[in-house]
Amino acid sequence: MAMDAYSYSPRACYTVLIILTLVYRQKIVLAEEWECHMEEGNCDSKDSFEDGKTKYHLNRPTNPDPEAKWQPYLDAISSAVMQYKDCEQDSCTCHDSVIEKDLSVWREKGGITQEQFKKALGRGIGNHYQIINHKLYRSKRCMFAARCSGVEHFILKIIKKLPDMEFILNERDWPQSPKFADPLPVLSFSKVYSQHWDIMYPAWTFWEGGPAVWPLFPTGLGRWDLFRESLDKEAKKLTWDKKETKAFFRGSRTSAERDPLILLSRDDRDLVDAQYTKNQAWKSDADTLYMPPATEVSLEEHCRFK
């Protein structure tokens, strides 16, 4: 009797066979129409097929608008442009909202306690700075000495105005206080507001300690007070309509996230000119995505592109 439960009558088998045949034929037609739409755009193909006396109507896939996927980005750019307001250069009021927002979490907590400070210090998430009697002290360890030097250049300019204090400053490229944990009192130059508690501070590269570009800037980019003048002068040599309409990039392979841009450039040089250059860690062509490293390009040379 157990075997009878799994047996099928000839009529049932025939019915199942017909259904499977119809489904299979419909899939073939759908696949053919989809291929037609995807490869040739709008092309003539049947909206139905007949099997004996029955006519089956198919839902033809629509050809998606190739520009539609970019619309969210275009909308975001338009919104940002509409909301943009020039910063008044004679004061720091345009940065007030950043400072207020970053410090608000500590204001709500009643301030930073010694226990919280020691906890952050014990995590090794940054350099320990102290200002005592208008003198600046720092812990010996600094992952990027030039970056610390860039920060200290600006602190020393105003140190006579500063009271005694201590703080933790992160000179690395990534923030240190994620929002899935309790906030830590650490100063960082970058973060994602929805993901990090870090307190923002101006980047050191305005003086020194920016990315090292061999051999153009072996100690790192800096002195933006001078760069702004040379870049502005170079930019004015060509009017906008004479600049090249092409995406341009030169830089090292610090992340595989840059690879798609490089590969796109190799496929379409009229659209993108993107190549990897060497950095301190370069060992072989594998570090430049299996192509010889490109020659470094100065910042001024970027001005010939839109």
Number of C-alpha atoms within 10 A of each C-alpha: 5 6 6 7 7 7 8 9 7 9 9 9 10 11 11 12 12 11 11 12 12 14 11 12 14 17 13 12 18 19 13 14 22 18 12 16 19 15 10 11 13 12 11 10 13 13 13 14 14 9 9 6 6 8 10 12 12 15 9 15 12 11 13 11 7 7 7 9 10 9 10 10 10 12 11 11 11 11 11 11 10 9 7 8 9 6 11 10 8 6 8 9 12 13 11 9 10 14 14 12 14 17 17 13 15 16 11 8 9 9 12 13 12 9 9 15 16 12 13 19 18 10 10 12 21 23 21 19 16 17 17 14 12 16 12 16 13 17 11 8 10 17 13 12 11 23 24 19 17 20 21 18 15 14 15 14 9 10 17 11 9 14 11 12 12 15 17 22 23 27 25 16 10 12 22 25 22 17 15 9 9 9 17 25 24 23 24 25 18 20 18 12 12 8 12 19 28 26 25 20 15 12 17 23 19 19 22 21 23 20 17 16 20 15 11 13 13 11 15 18 20 21 16 14 10 11 15 10 11 13 16 12 12 15 18 11 12 13 10 14 8 11 14 13 14 15 15 18 18 19 20 21 21 12 7 8 9 16 16 10 17 21 14 14 19 15 11 11 13 11 14 19 17 22 26 25 22 23 19 10 10 14 10 13 13 12 19 23 16 10 13 15 20 15 14 17 14 12 13 14 11 15 19 19 15 14
